[in-house]
């Protein structure tokens, strides 16, 4: 029983350090950690193929801790194994026990919940908001499949956490795509935060569910080293057997394993201190003796078949005209009008050829977003991931793909992107490089009504543009193209940029305002018309409505400027200069609720103290269905006539 | 077979009108409708206990169409049955066939997706963003259980839609709470929007899943009237049998039933027009003959046991001091400091006694939000709904509770509220009355790190404050109390207000700034200190940091005003007047990303043209773990020293 006794010894050590580091931090989850002590020990000391000195090796197996609060047990193992850490990737160093004791300190890389970006590369993504890790694991596994890497991706999920529907979206995708490289491990310790888990989340019910979803679920004792090892081996054997169902492991464990005084209700997220800690450690010591824990066997850690994949060469993407020519879509240009969502489809298709790391993800609306241009091309189809009607899963899969060095483009209706806002924020926190395309943005889709309209989306994404990520970049770029050339160019620009972007595309066909020669950049804007009396700032569909308003105002002898503010953030000073040239009178237009580009302009203007006036037009009542875009613009007071009237009012003029 | 032949005849009529109304609209989903023609006919013409003349009768069975895009079939039945509709509840009138033909028109109550608020009271909630209806049905069923009403709640879900994890969160809750009044009906027509459904969403796999979750799943032919009726009867029989599992129905159907030319891939969301429509209708006619459709039996519709519940009387809630006294919690006041989340718990507890319609919902953090004050009281416990770690479900359950005339209070970490943003928006669109309490808001929780911090939340909710709902109210109120008295008072104010509110509570204990006599209103603010040199505008925790900054600035001889802006929206003119009194210099403070109260002030100031200056301090880099609140404030540059320095810079002064 030397393997068992050695794993027991490791487990006791990990559990102990869990208590010590959370006591030092003054918060954290030692009992959840203890429930995972054996599983962590078997995985990290024996079963996984990886190198502590090289935690990011592309061939190494991965471990995603979806139940992020249990991270002290992983930190404990990393400290003992000397896993490389450090805020500066050029200066990684082996983690020590002293590092572990800095858990949750402001100047420590040892975060309260897993996060690679602060300097802990062992983790692939930030977790801690529950239910997301299995989808991240799927993304890593799909990236590996594309790169022909045979690595496995282990994912530890809590039993209480298994109530999150996203877990089951992910299980569906594992079964559908036969992603046997992913190994879900459900840690059934019986307790959630505020209570015992529900009868729906017992090990037995979870096992039955996994089987009903088409997985081969192994129910084991999560503190029995041999049972753990055997279940993991069963997973390994099934990995390349097309006749085997993907294997999942359901582990019955004890929260606070080894320390009776820390078990039962009331110990979630509470470090033991003083006498309580002494007792917990003493009990662990006694348990250690009882289970015969002795480190009498050498465990093996290491990589096999560690040939790094050859990076695929990226080339310059075609221009819009070239791509339309190549793909037989010249009708898009010759028709005089083209929807921005169609141009996005062409651009994504072109990127499929020029950018071998681009992966396209869909949530069953590829024929509406035009991501189907990529899907229908057999040359590219293996880099298309159909996530079905399960947006949460899609965005976390994208985070995993990014960690696997892919460039995921996720497209769905802008309205449905909101289903994954938490997943998107966690991906931002992870430092992921991913792109979101929200089609049918704003009110212009009209007929389907507000259940399909994105209305507070610009406000939410704009909030991220006001803050910086670890690289000193805006945490998001928000892009709102108004014509097909611009949509095409911005899609290519997103692929070139290493960071999160959100682009809104439109349902209706719109006129061309730009051409092949026009250049667009993240952070840019375009002065479409100069003018001295007033400046209209708009983006997306509203640029077209503004153009019509300019005609009305011109007929009244007014000289009105028009700025296409297609990016957030933008160049504050340049916008203030333009406003200064336009009499300090600014009118902003949006097809969404407030807090978007109007507030962005208001922020800049009010900070300047220049005394300019900003009037904002946006959707000021909850919209409804209407048969045409014009119906909706009139209903919300946002058509060219409304705009012209507002401009005249600002200039204290009456309509001619 | 007269029941069958009559239902077939109804089904043909409903399918036909589905084609006609979507053709008139120019968009919509006739083939999804046709797949539901028999199920709709059996439910609405025979099985449900309800009255077309009284669609909101509290005793009537309910039908939630989760697959909202299939609504034409429901509209067709409502038009034939003369169900009451109308934008003005005082002037309802029976729906006609002509009304059906106004589908999706801007001046019609017949929306593109179900929505009660535009004038269609048969529906309980807006649907169309998928996966939410079953949770709404749960809310309706819980409300009925509280009111001792024996009604049943039918919910039609698409097979593609069943990929959404929220559906399975809801199934878990049905099984856990034994909510046999809910009847999930999965419509397995085999096609989603862009493709056939996955092998994970076949009728057989969905049946196996439902069984694994603990339901009794009846797999039937969804075009066989007798099979439908028998399955529904089995559901009825199980409703009050504690030994029966809750029954669900899985119906195999044909998308485009009755019209071969409309079946198969490529017909989702596409009305048939011209010759295509003529063919579809002719095929339906032929099918009608083939299945022996003859309306030769009188179907029965009506209510039984329709005794309306007696409304429960509401009384005035206790004050904070009275409540602390009653509940044995005087220590909260005597300690000198009290967290706003604690005061919320006391207020919720008090409302439990004074407001019999208040229902408390939790997502497994009741010991952190202090909703457990309500849960632990046996007098109130039957109005506490533990939704476990499944936030999406929680918010849609709240929408259902509101439709059942309850006042739901949903509490969880502010960070995890984002999991339900789509559900929240759909509830807003529905006109629901619900309250959200996000605890541990902003950065001040510190140690757990950004996976538990709400950072773009104020921007998102603020976006709703800029628009109006059907009642002409702001679509949301955002409340950020800074002390326990204020948190208590605002919780009571939320209960009194009929509409959506979001209140942020804080993890740390904070000093008392107010007392029993102070009054707080939605839309209000409080001038805590007058001042002529500059005005600081803050809310929540930042009010305390601002107070400390005032001391620093006062020592330098500066006279700085402090406004507690605890509500969004607020009184624009009053704030401008205060700014005018303070030299037109405004400094805003937030513990979240931008787009919150700073932008709200910037909007008002820049619209005024008064030339005031607004500098905004907020979280300008993605935060990390730190062991104390002060660590985080220093890390993000938001502590009293930083604030004082920014104020001095605005006044072009240097620190003394």
Interface residues (C-beta under 8 A of the other chain):
Chain A: X25 X26 X27 X28 X68 X104 X105 X106 X108 X111 X112 X113 X115 X117 X118 X126 X127 X128 X129 X130 X131 X160 X161 X163 X164 X165 X166 X167 X168 X169 X172 X175 X176 X192 X193 X194 X195 X197 X198 X199 X200 X201 X205 X208 X209 X211 X212 X213 X214 X362 X364 X365 X366 X367 X368 X372 X386 X388 X389 X390 X392 X393 X415 X416 X418 X419 X421 X422 X425 X426 X428 X429 X447 X448 X449 X450 X451 X452 X455 X456 X458 X459 X460 X462 X463 X464 X465 X466 X467 X468 X469 X470 X475 X592 X593 X594 X595 X596 X598 X599 X601 X602 X603 X605 X606 X607 X608 X609 X610 X611 X612 X613 X614 X615 X616 X618 X619 X620 X621 X622 X624 X625 X626 X627 X631 X632 X634 X635
Chain B: X25 X26 X27 X28 X68 X104 X105 X106 X108 X111 X112 X113 X115 X117 X118 X126 X127 X128 X129 X130 X131 X160 X161 X163 X164 X165 X166 X167 X168 X169 X172 X175 X176 X192 X193 X194 X195 X197 X198 X199 X200 X201 X205 X208 X209 X211 X212 X213 X214 X362 X364 X365 X366 X367 X368 X372 X386 X388 X389 X390 X392 X393 X415 X416 X418 X419 X421 X422 X425 X426 X428 X429 X447 X448 X449 X450 X451 X452 X455 X456 X458 X459 X460 X462 X463 X464 X465 X466 X467 X468 X469 X470 X475 X592 X593 X594 X595 X596 X598 X599 X601 X602 X603 X605 X606 X607 X608 X609 X610 X611 X612 X613 X614 X615 X616 X618 X619 X620 X621 X622 X624 X625 X626 X627 X631 X632 X634 X635
